[in-house]
């Protein structure tokens, strides 16, 4: 365990905002979201079987996403890959890696993860400590146009180091970034990564106390229920 792996996503819940300040969806938007989720799940190649991972370890801030979230993110990666044709880097997000391997096995993907239990994935696995963002194999440098990241902690310090990792992995300015993290990181995601929240909201298999969002550095259109750039 790294020396600086401090607060977890949910063991010390972060206060996001006063309840009345939280955005609320209209009835129309809620119905649109329900239809969207249904369509996305149906588009997953006909497989509804849940992908099983190793047991979550809260000491490593591990919280797996539910099947619906993983399927939707996987479908988005597929849409990007159809145009980018690039290997995919999954940074600290084994749920997305596992579903991508199951639903889109033709897409080459690398899992960068601290937990060595994932060595079972063989050459797809690369040990990664967010505290050491550039101690990665040189062959990964600027090798990816599609990067999916789930930082282990909801702090600016963690996101800054993850941003260094993304800079190391990304193929220049034209890369696609999908960042799964808490709503509390909205401003940090914008300033550090030029990434903004989508209308689609990821969910975990075990309910967390923090509201999570999917941020992207590109406009996904209606695929992820539209983009919400900062005003």
C-alpha positions as CSV (number, residue, x, y, z in Angstrom):
1,X,0.0,0.0,0.0
2,X,1.4,3.4,-1.0
3,X,2.3,5.8,1.8
4,X,0.1,8.5,0.6
5,X,-3.1,6.5,-0.1
6,X,-5.2,8.6,2.3
7,X,-8.9,9.2,2.4
8,X,-11.2,6.8,0.4
9,X,-14.2,7.6,-1.7
10,X,-16.7,6.7,0.9
11,X,-15.2,5.8,4.3
12,X,-15.1,9.6,5.1
13,X,-18.0,10.9,3.0
14,X,-17.4,14.3,1.4
15,X,-20.0,16.9,1.7
16,X,-20.8,17.9,-1.8
17,X,-23.3,20.8,-1.3
18,X,-26.4,21.8,0.5
19,X,-29.2,19.5,-0.5
20,X,-31.2,22.4,-2.1
21,X,-28.2,23.3,-4.3
22,X,-28.0,19.9,-5.9
23,X,-29.2,19.8,-9.5
24,X,-32.5,17.9,-10.0
25,X,-33.8,16.4,-13.2
26,X,-37.2,17.2,-14.5
27,X,-39.7,14.4,-15.1
28,X,-39.1,14.6,-18.8
29,X,-35.3,14.3,-18.3
30,X,-35.8,11.4,-15.9
31,X,-37.9,9.5,-18.5
32,X,-35.3,10.3,-21.2
33,X,-32.6,8.9,-18.9
34,X,-34.5,5.7,-18.3
35,X,-35.0,5.2,-22.0
36,X,-31.4,6.0,-22.7
37,X,-30.1,3.4,-20.1
38,X,-32.5,0.8,-21.5
39,X,-31.2,1.4,-25.1
40,X,-27.6,1.3,-24.1
41,X,-28.0,-1.9,-22.1
42,X,-29.7,-3.5,-25.1
43,X,-26.8,-2.4,-27.4
44,X,-24.2,-4.3,-25.4
45,X,-24.1,-7.2,-27.8
46,X,-27.0,-9.2,-26.2
47,X,-25.0,-10.2,-23.1
48,X,-26.6,-9.3,-19.8
49,X,-24.3,-11.5,-17.6
50,X,-22.5,-9.5,-14.9
51,X,-18.8,-9.6,-15.1
52,X,-17.3,-10.6,-11.8
53,X,-14.1,-9.1,-10.4
54,X,-12.0,-9.7,-7.3
55,X,-13.5,-8.6,-4.0
56,X,-13.5,-4.9,-3.4
57,X,-10.8,-3.7,-0.9
58,X,-11.9,-0.5,0.7
59,X,-8.4,0.0,2.0
60,X,-7.4,0.5,-1.6
61,X,-10.4,2.7,-2.2
62,X,-12.0,0.1,-4.5
63,X,-15.6,0.4,-5.5
64,X,-16.8,-1.4,-8.6
65,X,-19.3,0.1,-11.0
66,X,-22.6,-1.6,-11.6
67,X,-23.3,-3.5,-14.8
68,X,-25.4,-0.8,-16.4
69,X,-22.7,1.9,-15.9
70,X,-20.0,-0.4,-17.2
71,X,-22.0,-1.3,-20.3
72,X,-22.7,2.3,-21.1
73,X,-19.1,3.3,-20.7
74,X,-17.9,0.3,-22.8
75,X,-20.3,1.3,-25.6
76,X,-18.9,4.9,-25.5
77,X,-15.4,3.5,-25.8
78,X,-16.6,1.4,-28.7
79,X,-18.0,4.5,-30.4
80,X,-14.6,6.3,-30.0
81,X,-12.6,3.3,-31.1
82,X,-14.5,3.0,-34.3
83,X,-13.0,6.4,-35.3
84,X,-9.7,6.4,-33.3
85,X,-8.6,2.8,-33.7
86,X,-6.3,3.2,-30.7
87,X,-5.5,0.9,-27.8
88,X,-7.4,1.9,-24.7
89,X,-5.7,2.7,-21.3
90,X,-7.9,1.9,-18.3
91,X,-6.2,3.6,-15.3
92,X,-7.4,2.4,-11.9
93,X,-10.7,1.2,-13.3
94,X,-10.8,-2.6,-13.5
95,X,-14.6,-2.7,-13.9
96,X,-14.4,-0.9,-17.2
97,X,-11.4,-3.1,-18.3
98,X,-13.3,-6.3,-17.5
99,X,-16.5,-5.3,-19.3
100,X,-14.5,-4.0,-22.3
101,X,-12.7,-7.4,-22.6
102,X,-16.0,-9.2,-22.4
103,X,-18.2,-7.1,-24.7
104,X,-15.6,-5.8,-27.1
105,X,-12.7,-8.3,-27.1
106,X,-11.4,-7.0,-30.4
107,X,-10.3,-3.7,-28.7
108,X,-6.8,-3.8,-27.3
109,X,-6.8,-2.6,-23.7
110,X,-4.2,-2.1,-20.9
111,X,-5.1,-2.0,-17.2
112,X,-3.0,0.2,-15.1
113,X,-3.7,-0.7,-11.5
114,X,-2.2,-0.7,-8.0
115,X,-3.7,-3.9,-6.8
116,X,-1.4,-6.8,-7.8
117,X,-4.3,-9.3,-7.7
118,X,-5.0,-8.1,-11.3
119,X,-1.8,-9.7,-12.4
120,X,-4.1,-12.6,-13.3
121,X,-4.8,-10.6,-16.5
122,X,-1.3,-11.3,-17.7
123,X,0.4,-8.8,-20.1
124,X,-2.8,-6.6,-20.0
125,X,-1.8,-5.6,-16.5
126,X,0.7,-2.9,-15.6
127,X,1.4,-2.0,-12.0
128,X,0.5,1.7,-11.3
129,X,0.9,3.9,-8.3
130,X,-0.7,7.3,-8.7
131,X,2.0,8.8,-6.5
132,X,4.5,7.9,-9.1
133,X,2.7,9.0,-12.3
134,X,5.7,8.7,-14.7
135,X,7.3,5.5,-13.5
136,X,5.6,3.5,-16.3
137,X,7.1,1.5,-19.1
138,X,8.4,3.7,-21.8
139,X,6.4,1.9,-24.5
140,X,3.2,3.4,-22.9
141,X,4.4,6.9,-23.4
142,X,2.1,8.8,-25.8
143,X,0.6,5.4,-26.9
144,X,-3.1,6.0,-26.3
145,X,-5.9,8.1,-27.9
146,X,-8.5,6.7,-25.6
147,X,-7.9,6.9,-21.8
148,X,-10.4,5.9,-19.1
149,X,-9.5,7.0,-15.5
150,X,-11.0,6.4,-12.1
151,X,-8.7,8.2,-9.6
152,X,-8.7,6.4,-6.2
153,X,-9.3,9.5,-4.1
154,X,-11.4,12.6,-4.3
155,X,-8.6,15.1,-3.7
156,X,-7.1,17.8,-6.0
157,X,-3.6,16.4,-5.1
158,X,-4.6,12.9,-6.4
159,X,-6.2,14.4,-9.6
160,X,-3.0,16.5,-10.3
161,X,-0.9,13.3,-10.2
162,X,-3.4,11.5,-12.4
163,X,-3.3,14.4,-14.8
164,X,0.5,13.8,-15.1
165,X,-0.2,10.2,-15.9
166,X,-2.7,11.1,-18.6
167,X,-0.2,13.5,-20.1
168,X,2.4,10.7,-20.2
169,X,-0.1,8.2,-21.8
170,X,-1.9,10.5,-24.3
171,X,-1.2,10.9,-28.0
172,X,-1.0,14.7,-28.0
173,X,-4.0,17.0,-27.7
174,X,-6.3,14.8,-29.8
175,X,-6.9,12.1,-27.2
176,X,-10.3,11.2,-25.7
177,X,-10.5,11.2,-21.9
178,X,-13.3,9.6,-19.8
179,X,-12.9,10.5,-16.2
180,X,-15.0,8.8,-13.6
181,X,-14.8,10.7,-10.3
182,X,-16.9,12.7,-7.8
183,X,-18.9,15.7,-8.4
184,X,-16.6,17.5,-6.0
185,X,-13.9,17.4,-8.6
186,X,-15.9,19.4,-11.2
187,X,-13.8,22.5,-11.1
188,X,-10.5,20.6,-10.8
189,X,-11.4,18.4,-13.8
190,X,-12.1,21.5,-15.8
191,X,-8.9,23.4,-14.8
192,X,-6.5,20.4,-14.9
193,X,-7.9,18.3,-17.8
194,X,-10.5,20.5,-19.6
195,X,-13.0,17.7,-18.8
196,X,-16.7,18.5,-18.2
197,X,-19.5,16.4,-16.7
198,X,-22.0,14.5,-18.9
199,X,-25.7,14.1,-18.1
200,X,-25.2,10.4,-17.6
201,X,-24.4,9.6,-14.0
202,X,-22.4,6.4,-13.1
203,X,-23.5,4.2,-10.3
204,X,-21.6,1.7,-8.1
205,X,-22.6,-1.8,-7.2
206,X,-22.4,-0.7,-3.5
207,X,-24.0,2.7,-2.8
208,X,-21.5,5.4,-2.0
209,X,-22.1,8.6,0.0
210,X,-20.5,10.8,-2.8
211,X,-22.2,11.7,-6.0
212,X,-20.2,10.5,-9.0
213,X,-20.0,11.9,-12.5
214,X,-18.5,11.0,-15.9
215,X,-16.3,13.8,-17.2
216,X,-15.0,14.0,-20.8
217,X,-12.7,16.3,-22.6
218,X,-14.8,16.1,-25.7
219,X,-18.5,16.6,-26.4
220,X,-20.2,13.2,-26.5
221,X,-23.5,14.6,-27.7
222,X,-26.6,12.6,-26.8
223,X,-24.7,9.4,-26.3
224,X,-24.0,10.3,-22.7
225,X,-27.0,12.7,-22.3
226,X,-25.1,15.8,-23.3
227,X,-22.2,17.8,-21.9
228,X,-22.3,20.3,-19.1
229,X,-19.5,22.8,-19.7
230,X,-18.8,25.3,-16.9
231,X,-20.3,28.7,-17.4
